[in-house]
Amino acid sequence: MSMIKSPEEIALMREAGRVVATTLARVREAAAVGVSLKELDDVAAASIADAGATPAFLNYRPRWASVPFPGVICTSVNDAVVHGIPNEYRLQDGDLLSVDCGAFLAGWCGDAAVSFIVGTVDPVDQALIDATDAALARGIEAARIGNKMGDLAYAIGGAARRAGYGLLADHGGHGIGRTMHAEPHVPNDGRPGRGIKLTEGLVIAIEPMLILGRKDDYYHDDDEWTLRSANGRRAAHSEHTVAITADGPVILTLP
């Protein structure tokens, strides 16, 4: 399967991206102290169904997974970095929640994530979220024809590391199109001038995952999906699906 998408295919991916953006907005609006993660998953399921789309995560089972993912969205709370399963946990005041959503529309996928605080804001947690969003913005800005993947990776990770944050080891973004996860791998840390050249028509999901403290290590929960920071500190996740075009990077997962 070609990594390069035509302008017509990118336009179709933009429609899938709108479904994802709308769903994330609805989930964020519904997230409040006392609301369960399962209830947020129900909000996401209804939003995706209303758009005539299908969830990308539900029953997703990559080669490394022994069990399929049971939710429509990933809901990762506090020290859960990514892939948190929406369950009966009820949000508490001050929780840091990361929500990852993917959806297929007309055979094309969109994928995005957002992190936010429920209730009372801790400035340290907000700074972590702001740093993660800024890392995503730097990665998107570097997603230009002629740059190399290492340039994009360094844009994401360089400033984050200098600011004292960890980056989830062995994880990053990915190509996207007819499948949610495809080539190429999009690292969140790297050296400028290394890796493949970024070319027109390449569509990638860029997704920094930052952890408080300088540690990158993680462990799997017993559910076999949730990744938690090894140091027990909080994490944030921010993601957009981005097309590399002659006019610069185009974010496909905006409302």
C-alpha positions in Angstrom: 0.0 0.0 0.0 1.4 3.4 -1.0 2.3 5.8 1.7 1.5 8.7 -0.7 -2.1 10.0 -0.9 -3.6 12.0 -3.8 -5.3 15.3 -3.1 -8.7 13.6 -3.5 -7.8 10.9 -1.0 -6.5 13.6 1.4 -9.9 15.4 1.1 -11.6 12.2 2.1 -9.3 11.8 5.1 -10.2 15.4 6.1 -13.9 14.2 6.4 -12.8 11.3 8.6 -10.7 13.8 10.6 -13.7 16.1 11.2 -15.6 13.1 12.7 -12.7 12.6 15.1 -12.4 16.3 16.0 -16.2 16.5 16.7 -16.1 13.4 18.8 -13.1 14.6 20.9 -14.9 17.9 21.5 -18.1 16.1 22.7 -16.1 13.8 25.0 -14.3 16.8 26.5 -17.5 18.6 27.1 -19.0 15.6 28.8 -15.9 14.9 31.0 -16.6 16.1 34.6 -16.1 15.0 38.1 -18.1 11.9 38.8 -18.5 10.9 35.1 -17.2 7.4 34.3 -14.8 6.6 31.5 -17.4 4.1 30.2 -19.9 7.0 30.0 -17.4 9.0 27.9 -16.9 6.0 25.7 -20.7 5.9 25.1 -20.6 9.6 24.1 -17.9 8.8 21.6 -19.7 5.8 20.2 -22.9 7.9 19.6 -20.9 10.8 18.0 -19.1 8.5 15.6 -22.4 6.7 14.7 -24.2 10.0 14.2 -21.6 10.8 11.5 -22.1 7.5 9.7 -18.5 6.5 10.6 -17.1 3.5 12.5 -14.7 3.5 15.4 -11.1 2.6 14.6 -10.1 1.4 18.1 -13.0 -0.9 18.9 -11.9 -4.5 18.6 -8.6 -3.4 17.1 -6.0 -6.1 17.6 -2.5 -5.5 16.3 -0.1 -8.5 16.1 1.4 -7.8 19.5 -1.9 -7.7 21.3 -3.3 -10.9 22.9 -6.7 -9.4 23.3 -8.6 -6.8 21.1 -9.1 -3.3 22.4 -12.6 -3.2 24.0 -13.4 0.5 23.8 -14.3 3.1 21.2 -11.7 5.6 22.6 -8.6 5.3 24.7 -9.0 7.1 28.1 -5.8 7.4 30.0 -5.9 8.9 33.4 -3.0 10.5 35.3 0.0 8.1 35.1 -1.6 6.1 32.3 0.2 7.5 29.2 -1.7 5.8 26.4 -4.1 3.0 25.5 -6.2 3.3 28.7 -9.4 1.2 28.5 -12.7 3.1 29.2 -14.1 1.4 32.3 -16.2 2.2 35.4 -13.6 4.5 36.9 -15.3 7.8 37.8 -13.3 11.0 37.2 -12.0 12.8 40.3 -11.3 16.4 40.8 -7.8 17.2 39.3 -7.5 14.1 37.2 -5.4 14.5 34.0 -7.3 12.8 31.2 -5.9 11.9 27.8 -8.4 10.9 25.1 -7.3 9.2 21.9 -9.9 8.7 19.1 -9.8 7.2 15.7 -12.6 6.7 13.1 -13.2 5.4 9.6 -15.4 7.2 7.1 -15.8 6.0 3.6 -12.8 3.7 4.1 -10.4 6.4 5.3 -9.1 6.9 8.9 -8.6 9.9 11.1 -6.7 9.8 14.4 -6.2 12.5 17.1 -5.8 12.9 20.8 -6.1 15.6 23.4 -5.2 15.9 27.1 -7.0 18.1 29.7 -7.6 18.4 33.4 -11.0 17.6 35.0 -12.0 20.2 37.6 -9.2 21.9 39.7 -6.1 22.6 37.6 -2.7 21.9 39.0 -0.2 24.3 37.3 2.4 21.5 37.0 -0.1 19.3 35.2 -1.1 22.2 32.9 2.5 23.0 32.1 2.9 19.3 31.1 -0.1 19.5 28.8 1.1 22.8 27.3 4.5 21.3 26.7 2.9 18.3 24.9 0.7 20.6 22.8 3.8 22.7 21.9 5.8 19.6 21.0 2.9 18.6 18.6 2.9 22.1 17.1 6.7 21.9 16.5 6.3 18.5 14.9 3.5 19.8 12.6 5.6 22.8 11.6 8.5 20.5 10.6 6.2 18.3 8.5 7.4 19.9 5.2 8.6 18.7 1.9 12.3 18.2 1.9 12.7 17.8 5.6 13.7 14.4 7.0 11.9 12.4 9.6 14.7 13.1 12.0 14.1 16.8 11.6 10.5 16.3 12.7 11.5 14.0 15.5 14.0 16.4 16.8 11.5 19.2 16.6 9.2 17.2 18.9 11.6 15.8 21.4 14.5 18.3 21.6 12.8 21.1 23.4 10.7 18.7 25.5 13.9 17.0 26.8 15.6 20.3 27.5 12.5 21.3 29.5 13.0 18.2 31.7 10.2 16.0 30.4 10.4 12.3 29.6 9.2 10.8 26.3 7.4 7.5 26.2 10.0 5.0 25.1 9.6 3.0 21.9 6.4 4.8 20.9 5.6 7.6 18.4 3.3 8.4 15.5 2.6 6.6 12.4 1.5 6.6 8.8 -2.3 6.5 8.3 -4.8 6.1 5.5 -6.8 3.0 4.7 -5.6 1.6 8.0 -5.1 3.4 11.3 -1.5 2.3 11.8 0.8 2.1 8.7 4.3 3.0 7.6 6.3 5.1 8.2 7.0 5.2 12.0 7.1 8.8 13.2 9.5 9.0 16.2 9.2 11.6 18.9 12.9 11.9 19.4 15.7 11.8 16.9 18.6 13.5 15.2 18.2 16.2 12.5 19.0 15.1 8.9 18.3 11.4 9.5 15.6 9.2 8.2 13.3 9.2 5.2 12.6 12.4 3.3 9.2 13.9 3.8 7.4 14.1 0.5 4.2 15.6 -0.9 1.2 13.4 -0.2 2.5 11.7 2.9 -0.1 11.6 5.6 1.1 10.9 9.2 -0.3 10.9 12.7 2.1 13.0 14.9 1.7 12.2 18.6 4.0 13.3 21.3 3.6 11.6 24.7 5.3 13.4 27.5 5.9 12.3 31.1 6.7 14.4 34.2 10.3 13.9 35.1 13.1 12.7 32.8 12.2 9.0 32.7 10.9 7.4 29.5 10.1 3.9 30.9 6.7 2.4 31.2 4.9 -0.8 32.1 1.7 -2.6 31.0 -1.3 -2.9 33.2 -2.9 -6.3 33.8 -5.4 -5.3 31.1 -2.6 -5.8 28.6 -3.3 -2.4 26.9 -2.8 0.5 29.3 0.8 1.8 29.4 1.7 3.6 32.7 4.8 5.7 33.5 7.3 3.6 35.4 8.0 6.5 37.7 4.3 6.8 38.6 4.1 10.4 37.5 1.5 12.0 35.2 1.6 12.0 31.4 0.0 13.8 28.5 -0.7 12.9 24.9 -1.5 15.2 22.0 -2.1 14.1 18.4 -3.2 15.2 14.9 -3.4 13.6 11.5 -1.3 15.8 9.2 -0.9 15.8 5.4 2.3 17.1 3.9 1.5 19.3 0.9 3.1 21.7 -1.5 1.5 24.5 0.6 2.9 23.1 3.9 1.4 20.9 6.6 -2.3 20.6 6.7 -4.0 19.3 9.8 -6.8 16.9 8.9 -8.3 16.4 12.4 -9.6 19.9 13.1 -13.3 20.7 13.5 
